[in-house]
Amino acid sequence: MSSVPSHDILPSPPPADAPWHRVQHWRVATRKILRARREAAPRALRERTGRFVQAVVEHHLPELDGACVGLYWPFRGELDLRGLADVLAERARDFALPVVAAAGQPLLFRRWWPGMRMTRGTWDIPVPASGAELHPDVLLVPLLGHDAAGYRLGHGGGYYDRTLAALSPRPVAVGVGYAAARLASIVPQPHDVPMDVIVTDRALIRFAGRGDLRAAAVEHTWSAANAAAEA
C-alpha cells in the first residue's frame, strides 16, 4: 500500500527522562507536521487506505463478534472506517460514536447507525443528536502518530487517554492510521494509555500488557483485505 507523503523532517524525540515541558514542545511540533502530511495526501489515497484498513479490521479482529463497536467520525484526514457499520451489521451487537460531554472529561458514546439524525459537536464534528449511551467492547481510535510500544499521538486533547483510563471494563483499543506516521517513540508519560492493537496500511500489531510487544508486524499478507480495498 502507498502511504501519506513525507515532505518535512520530523524532529527527533527527546530522551525518555526529558522533562514534560520539553516532551510537550516536541509533541506540538510533531503533530503539526504529521497533520500537514495527512491533510496533503490525495483524496484517492486516503480513500484507498481507509478501505484497506477497514478490510483488515473486518477480517482479522475476531473481537468484533457480538461486540458493541465504538467508531469515530473522520476529522482532518483521519481514515474513514464508518463503512464497518454496514459490513459488520450481522456480526457486531451495536455501534456507537464518541461525544465530548465536557472539556477535560472522558468521552461518552451514543448508539449510532448510518443515516440517523446528527448534530454538530465539539470541533464541529457530527455526533448523534440523541440515543442511548453505550459502553463499547471494542474502540477504534484514530492515530495521528504511533510508536513501536503501542502508544498513540492524537490531537492533544487527551480525550481517548482519559476515556480508556476511566471505562471499566476497558474496551479493546484498536488504533488505526497510516504506517508512515510511525515514530521512534512518543516519549510516553504516565497519562498515556497504549493501544491493544494497531492496524495500518502495512501491518497489524497486537500488544500484551502496557505496550509490551507480543506479535511482530505482518506486512502485505492481507489477501482478503487487498481484494476488498480494490473493490
N, C-alpha and C positions, 0 to 999 in steps of 0.2 A: 504493500500500500504506500502511496505517496503521503507526505505529511506537510505541515504548515511551513511556509517559507521562513528562512532564517537570515535576517539582514543585520541586526545589531548583535554584538557580542555580549553575552550575559556576564555580569560581574561575578567574580569568584566568591563563594560563600565564606563568611568569617569562620574562625575556628569554633569548635563545639563549646568552648568555655568563654566565648565572647560575651560581653555584657548585652543586655536586652536592647538597649538603645542602638547598638551597632547592628544587631540582627534585624531590628525593625527597619533601620535605614536601608539595609541590603534588600529586605523583602519588598519595600516600596519600589526601589529601582528595578528589581527583577520582575515584579508584577507589571510594571509599566511596559517593559519590553515584551514579555510574554503576551500581554493583552494586545499590543500593537501587531505582533506577528499573527495572532489568531484572527484578528479582525481584517488583516490584509489578505488572508487566504481566499482564493477564488471560491465563489459560492458553490460551484460544481464540486470542488474538492471537499468542502465542508459537508455537503450532502452525501457524497460517496463515502466519506469516512464515517459519518453518522450511520448510514445503512450497514456498513461493515461491522462497526462496534455493536450495533443493535443485534445483528445476527449472531455475533459471538456470545453476547449475553443470553440470547434466546436459546442457543444450542449447548452452552457449556456451564450453565448455572442451574443445577437441579434444585437449589434452594428456592427457586421461584414457584415451584409446585405448591399449590394451596396457600400461597403467601399473600399478605397484604403488601403491595409493592409501592414504595414511595418514589415517584418520578420527580421531574422538575421541568419548569418551563424555560426553554433555552434563552440565554441572555448574553449579549455581546460576544457572539461567535461560538458559544458552547454547542456541543454536539446535540442534535435533536433526536431524542430517543422516545418521543411521545408515541410513536407507532407501536411500541411494545404493548400498549393498551389494547390494540387490535389483535396482534399476533398471539398474545398470551391470554386472550379472553377466556379460553377454555381451561387454562392451567392455573392462573392466579385467582385468589379469592376476591381481591379488591385492589383498587388503585387510588392513590392519594397524591396531592400536590402540597408543597410546603407553603405556609402562610406566616409572615412576620407578625406576631401578636403585639410585640412591644420591642423597642430598641434595647439591645443588650440582653434579651431573654431567648430561651430556646424556641425553635420553630414549633408550630403546631401543624398538623396535617389534616386536610379535609378530603373526603371522598371526591373523586373526580372521574369523569368519563368523557370521551370525545364528544363535542357538540353541546355540552352543558353550558348554562349561563355563567359568564365570568365577569369579574370586576377588576379594577386596577388596584394593585397593592403597592408595596414599597418598591422604589425604583421603577414604578410604572409597569411592573411585571404582572401579567394576568394571574388571578387566583380565583378559586371557586367562590361564587357570590354567596353560597350557602351550602349546607350539607353537614353530615355527621363528621365529628372529629375521630380520626383513626390512629392506631398505633402500628406503624409499618414493621413488618418482619424483615424485609429487605429494603435497603435505602440506596438508591442510585445517587451518587454525589458527583457533581461536575468538578473536574480538575482544571485549574489554571496551570499549575505545576505539580510535580510529584517526584519522590526520590526512591532510592533502592530499598529503603526500610519501610515503605508503605505510607509515608507521611505526605500530606497534601498541602499545597499552597492554593488558597482561594482568593477571593476578592478583598479579604482583610477585615470583614465584619465579625468573624468568629462564630457565625450562627450555627454552622454544622458541628463545630467542635463542642459548643455548649449543648447542642441537641443530643449528640451521641453520648456525651457525659451524663446527661440527665435522664434519658429514656431507659426504663427497666421493664422487661428485658431489653438489652441493647440490640438494635437491628443489625443484620449483616450489612456492613458498609461496603459498597461496591463503587470505587472511584472510577470514573470514565473520562477519557480525554485523549489527547494526542501524544504519540510516542516522542515527538520532537520536543515536548515540554518536560522531558526527563531532566532532573537536576542532580548534581552530585549529592546534595543534601539540602533540606530546607532549614537545617540547624534547629531541630525540634525543641520546643520549650515544654514545660510541664502542662500547659493548657492544650497542646496539640494532641489530637486523637488520630492514630493511624487507621488506615483502611484495612479491611479484612481481605479484600480482593481489589486488584487494579486491572482494568481492561483498556487497552489502547489499540490503535491500528496495527500494532506489531506484536503484542503479547497479552497473555492473561497470566497474572501472578497472584498466587494465594499466599497469605501470610498466616502465621500462628502466633498468638500472644501479642505483645506490644511491639509489633514491627519486626519480629524475627522471621527471616526468610524461610519458608517451608518448601517452596517449589520454584525451580528455576523458570525463567521466561521461556515460553514456547512460541517461536516465530514462524509465521506463514504456514500453519498447519490446519487452518480452518477451511476445509473443503466446502462444507455446508454454508459457512458464513460468506465465503467468497462468491458462491453461487447466488446467495440472497442479495449481496451487495451489487452484483452485476445485473440483477433483475430490473 
